[in-house]
Amino acid sequence: MKNGLAVCDVCAASAEEFLQRGVRNRQDLNVVRCSDCGLVRLSPLPGEGELKAYYADSYREAHEPGLDPAGAY
């Protein structure tokens, strides 16, 4: 955070361009683009615990149904 604003993880700029409201099942998140370097990201960023839960439970079901990572190798 810089002056209370989220900053870009790549270039540390605080200026961003709004692209879209809501993603998949999260209408409270926005998609924004850094006005300096062009990085596209979610705003606000989900917390670490929320990301771990999503990738452990929801991601595989939505994008790779039936895949068992343990049996894939």
PyMOL Python script that loads the backbone (N, CA, C, O; Angstrom):
from pymol import cmd

cmd.read_pdbstr("""\
ATOM      1  N   MET A   1       0.835  -1.175   0.000  1.00  0.00           N
ATOM      2  CA  MET A   1       0.000   0.000   0.000  1.00  0.00           C
ATOM      3  C   MET A   1       0.879   1.238   0.000  1.00  0.00           C
ATOM      4  O   MET A   1       1.920   1.279   0.656  1.00  0.00           O
ATOM      5  N   LYS A   2       0.453   2.231  -0.734  1.00  0.00           N
ATOM      6  CA  LYS A   2       1.164   3.499  -0.788  1.00  0.00           C
ATOM      7  C   LYS A   2       0.130   4.600  -0.648  1.00  0.00           C
ATOM      8  O   LYS A   2      -0.758   4.731  -1.492  1.00  0.00           O
ATOM      9  N   ASN A   3       0.236   5.392   0.410  1.00  0.00           N
ATOM     10  CA  ASN A   3      -0.743   6.453   0.678  1.00  0.00           C
ATOM     11  C   ASN A   3      -2.169   5.907   0.748  1.00  0.00           C
ATOM     12  O   ASN A   3      -3.115   6.571   0.324  1.00  0.00           O
ATOM     13  N   GLY A   4      -2.318   4.685   1.288  1.00  0.00           N
ATOM     14  CA  GLY A   4      -3.638   4.090   1.416  1.00  0.00           C
ATOM     15  C   GLY A   4      -4.166   3.443   0.149  1.00  0.00           C
ATOM     16  O   GLY A   4      -5.275   2.908   0.155  1.00  0.00           O
ATOM     17  N   LEU A   5      -3.407   3.476  -0.935  1.00  0.00           N
ATOM     18  CA  LEU A   5      -3.834   2.876  -2.202  1.00  0.00           C
ATOM     19  C   LEU A   5      -3.039   1.609  -2.468  1.00  0.00           C
ATOM     20  O   LEU A   5      -1.872   1.510  -2.089  1.00  0.00           O
ATOM     21  N   ALA A   6      -3.672   0.641  -3.120  1.00  0.00           N
ATOM     22  CA  ALA A   6      -2.954  -0.559  -3.532  1.00  0.00           C
ATOM     23  C   ALA A   6      -1.955  -0.167  -4.613  1.00  0.00           C
ATOM     24  O   ALA A   6      -2.237   0.680  -5.460  1.00  0.00           O
ATOM     25  N   VAL A   7      -0.797  -0.788  -4.570  1.00  0.00           N
ATOM     26  CA  VAL A   7       0.227  -0.493  -5.577  1.00  0.00           C
ATOM     27  C   VAL A   7       0.471  -1.725  -6.439  1.00  0.00           C
ATOM     28  O   VAL A   7       0.208  -2.851  -6.017  1.00  0.00           O
ATOM     29  N   CYS A   8       0.967  -1.506  -7.626  1.00  0.00           N
ATOM     30  CA  CYS A   8       1.277  -2.557  -8.573  1.00  0.00           C
ATOM     31  C   CYS A   8       2.419  -3.417  -8.027  1.00  0.00           C
ATOM     32  O   CYS A   8       3.412  -2.891  -7.523  1.00  0.00           O
ATOM     33  N   ASP A   9       2.275  -4.728  -8.129  1.00  0.00           N
ATOM     34  CA  ASP A   9       3.315  -5.644  -7.673  1.00  0.00           C
ATOM     35  C   ASP A   9       4.541  -5.628  -8.571  1.00  0.00           C
ATOM     36  O   ASP A   9       5.609  -6.076  -8.154  1.00  0.00           O
ATOM     37  N   VAL A  10       4.416  -5.127  -9.786  1.00  0.00           N
ATOM     38  CA  VAL A  10       5.535  -5.099 -10.726  1.00  0.00           C
ATOM     39  C   VAL A  10       6.300  -3.783 -10.652  1.00  0.00           C
ATOM     40  O   VAL A  10       7.524  -3.783 -10.525  1.00  0.00           O
ATOM     41  N   CYS A  11       5.584  -2.655 -10.731  1.00  0.00           N
ATOM     42  CA  CYS A  11       6.281  -1.369 -10.847  1.00  0.00           C
ATOM     43  C   CYS A  11       6.019  -0.409  -9.684  1.00  0.00           C
ATOM     44  O   CYS A  11       6.587   0.682  -9.653  1.00  0.00           O
ATOM     45  N   ALA A  12       5.177  -0.791  -8.737  1.00  0.00           N
ATOM     46  CA  ALA A  12       4.850   0.005  -7.542  1.00  0.00           C
ATOM     47  C   ALA A  12       4.047   1.276  -7.839  1.00  0.00           C
ATOM     48  O   ALA A  12       3.941   2.145  -6.973  1.00  0.00           O
ATOM     49  N   ALA A  13       3.491   1.401  -9.021  1.00  0.00           N
ATOM     50  CA  ALA A  13       2.631   2.551  -9.335  1.00  0.00           C
ATOM     51  C   ALA A  13       1.282   2.367  -8.640  1.00  0.00           C
ATOM     52  O   ALA A  13       0.860   1.237  -8.396  1.00  0.00           O
ATOM     53  N   SER A  14       0.614   3.456  -8.325  1.00  0.00           N
ATOM     54  CA  SER A  14      -0.698   3.362  -7.677  1.00  0.00           C
ATOM     55  C   SER A  14      -1.845   3.703  -8.621  1.00  0.00           C
ATOM     56  O   SER A  14      -3.008   3.550  -8.248  1.00  0.00           O
ATOM     57  N   ALA A  15      -1.548   4.160  -9.831  1.00  0.00           N
ATOM     58  CA  ALA A  15      -2.600   4.490 -10.793  1.00  0.00           C
ATOM     59  C   ALA A  15      -3.049   3.230 -11.510  1.00  0.00           C
ATOM     60  O   ALA A  15      -2.227   2.444 -11.981  1.00  0.00           O
ATOM     61  N   GLU A  16      -4.381   3.040 -11.589  1.00  0.00           N
ATOM     62  CA  GLU A  16      -4.907   1.857 -12.256  1.00  0.00           C
ATOM     63  C   GLU A  16      -6.150   2.221 -13.052  1.00  0.00           C
ATOM     64  O   GLU A  16      -6.828   3.206 -12.763  1.00  0.00           O
ATOM     65  N   GLU A  17      -6.432   1.408 -14.055  1.00  0.00           N
ATOM     66  CA  GLU A  17      -7.595   1.591 -14.914  1.00  0.00           C
ATOM     67  C   GLU A  17      -8.583   0.457 -14.627  1.00  0.00           C
ATOM     68  O   GLU A  17      -8.214  -0.716 -14.677  1.00  0.00           O
ATOM     69  N   PHE A  18      -9.808   0.798 -14.333  1.00  0.00           N
ATOM     70  CA  PHE A  18     -10.858  -0.188 -14.088  1.00  0.00           C
ATOM     71  C   PHE A  18     -11.207  -0.891 -15.395  1.00  0.00           C
ATOM     72  O   PHE A  18     -11.436  -0.229 -16.407  1.00  0.00           O
ATOM     73  N   LEU A  19     -11.251  -2.229 -15.388  1.00  0.00           N
ATOM     74  CA  LEU A  19     -11.619  -2.984 -16.582  1.00  0.00           C
ATOM     75  C   LEU A  19     -12.962  -3.679 -16.447  1.00  0.00           C
ATOM     76  O   LEU A  19     -13.759  -3.676 -17.385  1.00  0.00           O
ATOM     77  N   GLN A  20     -13.224  -4.281 -15.277  1.00  0.00           N
ATOM     78  CA  GLN A  20     -14.422  -5.111 -15.141  1.00  0.00           C
ATOM     79  C   GLN A  20     -14.777  -5.300 -13.676  1.00  0.00           C
ATOM     80  O   GLN A  20     -13.897  -5.405 -12.821  1.00  0.00           O
ATOM     81  N   ARG A  21     -16.064  -5.341 -13.395  1.00  0.00           N
ATOM     82  CA  ARG A  21     -16.535  -5.638 -12.042  1.00  0.00           C
ATOM     83  C   ARG A  21     -16.955  -7.099 -11.982  1.00  0.00           C
ATOM     84  O   ARG A  21     -17.759  -7.552 -12.796  1.00  0.00           O
ATOM     85  N   GLY A  22     -16.418  -7.830 -11.028  1.00  0.00           N
ATOM     86  CA  GLY A  22     -16.804  -9.215 -10.802  1.00  0.00           C
ATOM     87  C   GLY A  22     -16.049 -10.206 -11.672  1.00  0.00           C
ATOM     88  O   GLY A  22     -15.770  -9.958 -12.845  1.00  0.00           O
ATOM     89  N   VAL A  23     -15.727 -11.341 -11.053  1.00  0.00           N
ATOM     90  CA  VAL A  23     -15.104 -12.463 -11.759  1.00  0.00           C
ATOM     91  C   VAL A  23     -15.744 -13.752 -11.279  1.00  0.00           C
ATOM     92  O   VAL A  23     -15.937 -13.938 -10.078  1.00  0.00           O
ATOM     93  N   ARG A  24     -16.071 -14.628 -12.186  1.00  0.00           N
ATOM     94  CA  ARG A  24     -16.687 -15.914 -11.871  1.00  0.00           C
ATOM     95  C   ARG A  24     -17.683 -15.790 -10.736  1.00  0.00           C
ATOM     96  O   ARG A  24     -18.718 -15.142 -10.896  1.00  0.00           O
ATOM     97  N   ASN A  25     -17.399 -16.390  -9.604  1.00  0.00           N
ATOM     98  CA  ASN A  25     -18.356 -16.377  -8.497  1.00  0.00           C
ATOM     99  C   ASN A  25     -18.066 -15.287  -7.471  1.00  0.00           C
ATOM    100  O   ASN A  25     -18.578 -15.350  -6.353  1.00  0.00           O
ATOM    101  N   ARG A  26     -17.262 -14.296  -7.822  1.00  0.00           N
ATOM    102  CA  ARG A  26     -16.898 -13.216  -6.893  1.00  0.00           C
ATOM    103  C   ARG A  26     -17.227 -11.864  -7.517  1.00  0.00           C
ATOM    104  O   ARG A  26     -16.394 -11.273  -8.203  1.00  0.00           O
ATOM    105  N   GLN A  27     -18.418 -11.387  -7.282  1.00  0.00           N
ATOM    106  CA  GLN A  27     -18.825 -10.106  -7.834  1.00  0.00           C
ATOM    107  C   GLN A  27     -18.272  -8.922  -7.051  1.00  0.00           C
ATOM    108  O   GLN A  27     -18.434  -7.774  -7.466  1.00  0.00           O
ATOM    109  N   ASP A  28     -17.612  -9.193  -5.907  1.00  0.00           N
ATOM    110  CA  ASP A  28     -17.044  -8.114  -5.105  1.00  0.00           C
ATOM    111  C   ASP A  28     -15.624  -7.754  -5.532  1.00  0.00           C
ATOM    112  O   ASP A  28     -15.044  -6.808  -5.000  1.00  0.00           O
ATOM    113  N   LEU A  29     -15.053  -8.498  -6.489  1.00  0.00           N
ATOM    114  CA  LEU A  29     -13.706  -8.203  -6.969  1.00  0.00           C
ATOM    115  C   LEU A  29     -13.769  -7.423  -8.272  1.00  0.00           C
ATOM    116  O   LEU A  29     -14.696  -7.591  -9.064  1.00  0.00           O
ATOM    117  N   ASN A  30     -12.787  -6.578  -8.484  1.00  0.00           N
ATOM    118  CA  ASN A  30     -12.667  -5.829  -9.735  1.00  0.00           C
ATOM    119  C   ASN A  30     -11.413  -6.275 -10.466  1.00  0.00           C
ATOM    120  O   ASN A  30     -10.441  -6.705  -9.845  1.00  0.00           O
ATOM    121  N   VAL A  31     -11.438  -6.171 -11.776  1.00  0.00           N
ATOM    122  CA  VAL A  31     -10.253  -6.411 -12.593  1.00  0.00           C
ATOM    123  C   VAL A  31      -9.740  -5.039 -13.003  1.00  0.00           C
ATOM    124  O   VAL A  31     -10.480  -4.238 -13.573  1.00  0.00           O
ATOM    125  N   VAL A  32      -8.474  -4.771 -12.712  1.00  0.00           N
ATOM    126  CA  VAL A  32      -7.870  -3.473 -13.021  1.00  0.00           C
ATOM    127  C   VAL A  32      -6.551  -3.679 -13.764  1.00  0.00           C
ATOM    128  O   VAL A  32      -5.936  -4.742 -13.688  1.00  0.00           O
ATOM    129  N   ARG A  33      -6.132  -2.640 -14.483  1.00  0.00           N
ATOM    130  CA  ARG A  33      -4.852  -2.655 -15.202  1.00  0.00           C
ATOM    131  C   ARG A  33      -3.995  -1.525 -14.676  1.00  0.00           C
ATOM    132  O   ARG A  33      -4.471  -0.398 -14.532  1.00  0.00           O
ATOM    133  N   CYS A  34      -2.730  -1.814 -14.384  1.00  0.00           N
ATOM    134  CA  CYS A  34      -1.797  -0.785 -13.954  1.00  0.00           C
ATOM    135  C   CYS A  34      -1.612   0.217 -15.090  1.00  0.00           C
ATOM    136  O   CYS A  34      -1.335  -0.165 -16.227  1.00  0.00           O
ATOM    137  N   SER A  35      -1.766   1.481 -14.778  1.00  0.00           N
ATOM    138  CA  SER A  35      -1.643   2.532 -15.799  1.00  0.00           C
ATOM    139  C   SER A  35      -0.210   2.720 -16.270  1.00  0.00           C
ATOM    140  O   SER A  35       0.020   3.296 -17.334  1.00  0.00           O
ATOM    141  N   ASP A  36       0.759   2.242 -15.490  1.00  0.00           N
ATOM    142  CA  ASP A  36       2.163   2.411 -15.888  1.00  0.00           C
ATOM    143  C   ASP A  36       2.700   1.221 -16.682  1.00  0.00           C
ATOM    144  O   ASP A  36       3.222   1.397 -17.783  1.00  0.00           O
ATOM    145  N   CYS A  37       2.574   0.001 -16.128  1.00  0.00           N
ATOM    146  CA  CYS A  37       3.210  -1.151 -16.788  1.00  0.00           C
ATOM    147  C   CYS A  37       2.232  -2.092 -17.478  1.00  0.00           C
ATOM    148  O   CYS A  37       2.649  -2.947 -18.259  1.00  0.00           O
ATOM    149  N   GLY A  38       0.932  -1.948 -17.200  1.00  0.00           N
ATOM    150  CA  GLY A  38      -0.069  -2.762 -17.883  1.00  0.00           C
ATOM    151  C   GLY A  38      -0.428  -4.073 -17.200  1.00  0.00           C
ATOM    152  O   GLY A  38      -1.217  -4.842 -17.749  1.00  0.00           O
ATOM    153  N   LEU A  39       0.123  -4.358 -16.019  1.00  0.00           N
ATOM    154  CA  LEU A  39      -0.218  -5.589 -15.308  1.00  0.00           C
ATOM    155  C   LEU A  39      -1.713  -5.603 -15.013  1.00  0.00           C
ATOM    156  O   LEU A  39      -2.255  -4.621 -14.506  1.00  0.00           O
ATOM    157  N   VAL A  40      -2.376  -6.701 -15.325  1.00  0.00           N
ATOM    158  CA  VAL A  40      -3.800  -6.864 -15.027  1.00  0.00           C
ATOM    159  C   VAL A  40      -3.903  -7.718 -13.767  1.00  0.00           C
ATOM    160  O   VAL A  40      -3.263  -8.765 -13.662  1.00  0.00           O
ATOM    161  N   ARG A  41      -4.722  -7.258 -12.804  1.00  0.00           N
ATOM    162  CA  ARG A  41      -4.838  -7.964 -11.532  1.00  0.00           C
ATOM    163  C   ARG A  41      -6.213  -7.751 -10.931  1.00  0.00           C
ATOM    164  O   ARG A  41      -7.003  -6.934 -11.404  1.00  0.00           O
ATOM    165  N   LEU A  42      -6.480  -8.511  -9.870  1.00  0.00           N
ATOM    166  CA  LEU A  42      -7.710  -8.339  -9.114  1.00  0.00           C
ATOM    167  C   LEU A  42      -7.530  -7.233  -8.087  1.00  0.00           C
ATOM    168  O   LEU A  42      -6.429  -7.009  -7.584  1.00  0.00           O
ATOM    169  N   SER A  43      -8.617  -6.547  -7.784  1.00  0.00           N
ATOM    170  CA  SER A  43      -8.592  -5.522  -6.759  1.00  0.00           C
ATOM    171  C   SER A  43      -9.913  -5.572  -6.005  1.00  0.00           C
ATOM    172  O   SER A  43     -10.960  -5.417  -6.633  1.00  0.00           O
ATOM    173  N   PRO A  44      -9.921  -5.773  -4.724  1.00  0.00           N
ATOM    174  CA  PRO A  44      -8.757  -6.029  -3.892  1.00  0.00           C
ATOM    175  C   PRO A  44      -8.250  -7.446  -4.105  1.00  0.00           C
ATOM    176  O   PRO A  44      -9.003  -8.329  -4.515  1.00  0.00           O
ATOM    177  N   LEU A  45      -6.978  -7.657  -3.826  1.00  0.00           N
ATOM    178  CA  LEU A  45      -6.415  -8.993  -3.956  1.00  0.00           C
ATOM    179  C   LEU A  45      -6.968  -9.889  -2.860  1.00  0.00           C
ATOM    180  O   LEU A  45      -7.025  -9.478  -1.701  1.00  0.00           O
ATOM    181  N   PRO A  46      -7.379 -11.115  -3.205  1.00  0.00           N
ATOM    182  CA  PRO A  46      -7.818 -12.041  -2.158  1.00  0.00           C
ATOM    183  C   PRO A  46      -6.659 -12.344  -1.213  1.00  0.00           C
ATOM    184  O   PRO A  46      -5.495 -12.299  -1.613  1.00  0.00           O
ATOM    185  N   GLY A  47      -6.978 -12.651   0.030  1.00  0.00           N
ATOM    186  CA  GLY A  47      -5.957 -12.981   1.013  1.00  0.00           C
ATOM    187  C   GLY A  47      -5.339 -14.350   0.754  1.00  0.00           C
ATOM    188  O   GLY A  47      -5.870 -15.145  -0.021  1.00  0.00           O
ATOM    189  N   GLU A  48      -4.220 -14.614   1.406  1.00  0.00           N
ATOM    190  CA  GLU A  48      -3.501 -15.870   1.208  1.00  0.00           C
ATOM    191  C   GLU A  48      -4.367 -17.089   1.546  1.00  0.00           C
ATOM    192  O   GLU A  48      -4.371 -18.071   0.804  1.00  0.00           O
ATOM    193  N   GLY A  49      -5.091 -17.026   2.653  1.00  0.00           N
ATOM    194  CA  GLY A  49      -5.949 -18.141   3.040  1.00  0.00           C
ATOM    195  C   GLY A  49      -7.053 -18.400   2.026  1.00  0.00           C
ATOM    196  O   GLY A  49      -7.376 -19.549   1.723  1.00  0.00           O
ATOM    197  N   GLU A  50      -7.621 -17.330   1.511  1.00  0.00           N
ATOM    198  CA  GLU A  50      -8.682 -17.459   0.513  1.00  0.00           C
ATOM    199  C   GLU A  50      -8.147 -18.070  -0.780  1.00  0.00           C
ATOM    200  O   GLU A  50      -8.815 -18.905  -1.391  1.00  0.00           O
ATOM    201  N   LEU A  51      -6.963 -17.666  -1.197  1.00  0.00           N
ATOM    202  CA  LEU A  51      -6.353 -18.237  -2.403  1.00  0.00           C
ATOM    203  C   LEU A  51      -6.028 -19.716  -2.220  1.00  0.00           C
ATOM    204  O   LEU A  51      -6.265 -20.520  -3.121  1.00  0.00           O
ATOM    205  N   LYS A  52      -5.487 -20.078  -1.057  1.00  0.00           N
ATOM    206  CA  LYS A  52      -5.181 -21.489  -0.791  1.00  0.00           C
ATOM    207  C   LYS A  52      -6.447 -22.333  -0.853  1.00  0.00           C
ATOM    208  O   LYS A  52      -6.448 -23.412  -1.446  1.00  0.00           O
ATOM    209  N   ALA A  53      -7.514 -21.851  -0.250  1.00  0.00           N
ATOM    210  CA  ALA A  53      -8.774 -22.589  -0.261  1.00  0.00           C
ATOM    211  C   ALA A  53      -9.319 -22.720  -1.682  1.00  0.00           C
ATOM    212  O   ALA A  53      -9.803 -23.786  -2.061  1.00  0.00           O
ATOM    213  N   TYR A  54      -9.246 -21.654  -2.467  1.00  0.00           N
ATOM    214  CA  TYR A  54      -9.758 -21.693  -3.840  1.00  0.00           C
ATOM    215  C   TYR A  54      -8.996 -22.708  -4.680  1.00  0.00           C
ATOM    216  O   TYR A  54      -9.603 -23.529  -5.367  1.00  0.00           O
ATOM    217  N   TYR A  55      -7.676 -22.657  -4.629  1.00  0.00           N
ATOM    218  CA  TYR A  55      -6.889 -23.566  -5.456  1.00  0.00           C
ATOM    219  C   TYR A  55      -6.931 -24.998  -4.944  1.00  0.00           C
ATOM    220  O   TYR A  55      -6.733 -25.926  -5.728  1.00  0.00           O
ATOM    221  N   ALA A  56      -7.181 -25.209  -3.661  1.00  0.00           N
ATOM    222  CA  ALA A  56      -7.285 -26.559  -3.130  1.00  0.00           C
ATOM    223  C   ALA A  56      -8.642 -27.191  -3.454  1.00  0.00           C
ATOM    224  O   ALA A  56      -8.730 -28.400  -3.663  1.00  0.00           O
ATOM    225  N   ASP A  57      -9.704 -26.367  -3.495  1.00  0.00           N
ATOM    226  CA  ASP A  57     -11.054 -26.906  -3.648  1.00  0.00           C
ATOM    227  C   ASP A  57     -11.704 -26.576  -4.989  1.00  0.00           C
ATOM    228  O   ASP A  57     -12.050 -27.481  -5.748  1.00  0.00           O
ATOM    229  N   SER A  58     -11.867 -25.323  -5.280  1.00  0.00           N
ATOM    230  CA  SER A  58     -12.695 -24.893  -6.403  1.00  0.00           C
ATOM    231  C   SER A  58     -11.998 -24.939  -7.758  1.00  0.00           C
ATOM    232  O   SER A  58     -12.628 -25.297  -8.753  1.00  0.00           O
ATOM    233  N   TYR A  59     -10.725 -24.590  -7.824  1.00  0.00           N
ATOM    234  CA  TYR A  59     -10.047 -24.445  -9.117  1.00  0.00           C
ATOM    235  C   TYR A  59     -10.059 -25.745  -9.907  1.00  0.00           C
ATOM    236  O   TYR A  59     -10.454 -25.758 -11.073  1.00  0.00           O
ATOM    237  N   ARG A  60      -9.629 -26.844  -9.282  1.00  0.00           N
ATOM    238  CA  ARG A  60      -9.543 -28.111 -10.001  1.00  0.00           C
ATOM    239  C   ARG A  60     -10.915 -28.568 -10.470  1.00  0.00           C
ATOM    240  O   ARG A  60     -11.054 -29.058 -11.591  1.00  0.00           O
ATOM    241  N   GLU A  61     -11.930 -28.413  -9.626  1.00  0.00           N
ATOM    242  CA  GLU A  61     -13.279 -28.813 -10.013  1.00  0.00           C
ATOM    243  C   GLU A  61     -13.773 -28.025 -11.222  1.00  0.00           C
ATOM    244  O   GLU A  61     -14.439 -28.577 -12.097  1.00  0.00           O
ATOM    245  N   ALA A  62     -13.450 -26.746 -11.269  1.00  0.00           N
ATOM    246  CA  ALA A  62     -13.937 -25.885 -12.351  1.00  0.00           C
ATOM    247  C   ALA A  62     -13.136 -26.051 -13.640  1.00  0.00           C
ATOM    248  O   ALA A  62     -13.697 -25.926 -14.729  1.00  0.00           O
ATOM    249  N   HIS A  63     -11.841 -26.330 -13.540  1.00  0.00           N
ATOM    250  CA  HIS A  63     -10.986 -26.302 -14.728  1.00  0.00           C
ATOM    251  C   HIS A  63     -10.404 -27.649 -15.142  1.00  0.00           C
ATOM    252  O   HIS A  63     -10.005 -27.819 -16.294  1.00  0.00           O
ATOM    253  N   GLU A  64     -10.350 -28.609 -14.219  1.00  0.00           N
ATOM    254  CA  GLU A  64      -9.786 -29.926 -14.538  1.00  0.00           C
ATOM    255  C   GLU A  64     -10.606 -31.013 -13.846  1.00  0.00           C
ATOM    256  O   GLU A  64     -10.060 -31.786 -13.058  1.00  0.00           O
ATOM    257  N   PRO A  65     -11.910 -31.084 -14.127  1.00  0.00           N
ATOM    258  CA  PRO A  65     -12.734 -32.054 -13.422  1.00  0.00           C
ATOM    259  C   PRO A  65     -12.259 -33.486 -13.693  1.00  0.00           C
ATOM    260  O   PRO A  65     -11.898 -33.838 -14.815  1.00  0.00           O
ATOM    261  N   GLY A  66     -12.271 -34.287 -12.647  1.00  0.00           N
ATOM    262  CA  GLY A  66     -11.880 -35.692 -12.792  1.00  0.00           C
ATOM    263  C   GLY A  66     -10.386 -35.946 -12.750  1.00  0.00           C
ATOM    264  O   GLY A  66      -9.968 -37.103 -12.709  1.00  0.00           O
ATOM    265  N   LEU A  67      -9.568 -34.904 -12.758  1.00  0.00           N
ATOM    266  CA  LEU A  67      -8.121 -35.096 -12.718  1.00  0.00           C
ATOM    267  C   LEU A  67      -7.677 -35.313 -11.290  1.00  0.00           C
ATOM    268  O   LEU A  67      -8.004 -34.525 -10.403  1.00  0.00           O
ATOM    269  N   ASP A  68      -6.933 -36.380 -11.066  1.00  0.00           N
ATOM    270  CA  ASP A  68      -6.357 -36.662  -9.765  1.00  0.00           C
ATOM    271  C   ASP A  68      -4.865 -36.417  -9.863  1.00  0.00           C
ATOM    272  O   ASP A  68      -4.155 -37.233 -10.451  1.00  0.00           O
ATOM    273  N   PRO A  69      -4.364 -35.324  -9.309  1.00  0.00           N
ATOM    274  CA  PRO A  69      -2.942 -35.009  -9.451  1.00  0.00           C
ATOM    275  C   PRO A  69      -2.042 -36.117  -8.935  1.00  0.00           C
ATOM    276  O   PRO A  69      -0.963 -36.333  -9.487  1.00  0.00           O
ATOM    277  N   ALA A  70      -2.455 -36.827  -7.887  1.00  0.00           N
ATOM    278  CA  ALA A  70      -1.623 -37.884  -7.339  1.00  0.00           C
ATOM    279  C   ALA A  70      -1.469 -39.023  -8.343  1.00  0.00           C
ATOM    280  O   ALA A  70      -0.418 -39.664  -8.389  1.00  0.00           O
ATOM    281  N   GLY A  71      -2.478 -39.279  -9.131  1.00  0.00           N
ATOM    282  CA  GLY A  71      -2.413 -40.367 -10.099  1.00  0.00           C
ATOM    283  C   GLY A  71      -1.941 -39.947 -11.480  1.00  0.00           C
ATOM    284  O   GLY A  71      -1.868 -40.774 -12.388  1.00  0.00           O
ATOM    285  N   ALA A  72      -1.622 -38.682 -11.645  1.00  0.00           N
ATOM    286  CA  ALA A  72      -1.240 -38.178 -12.967  1.00  0.00           C
ATOM    287  C   ALA A  72       0.220 -38.487 -13.328  1.00  0.00           C
ATOM    288  O   ALA A  72       0.611 -38.343 -14.487  1.00  0.00           O
ATOM    289  N   TYR A  73       1.018 -38.906 -12.356  1.00  0.00           N
ATOM    290  CA  TYR A  73       2.426 -39.108 -12.642  1.00  0.00           C
ATOM    291  C   TYR A  73       2.823 -40.534 -12.483  1.00  0.00           C
ATOM    292  O   TYR A  73       3.987 -40.878 -12.689  1.00  0.00           O
TER     293      TYR A  73
END
""", "prot")
cmd.dss("prot")
cmd.show_as("cartoon", "prot")
cmd.util.cbc("prot")
cmd.orient("prot")
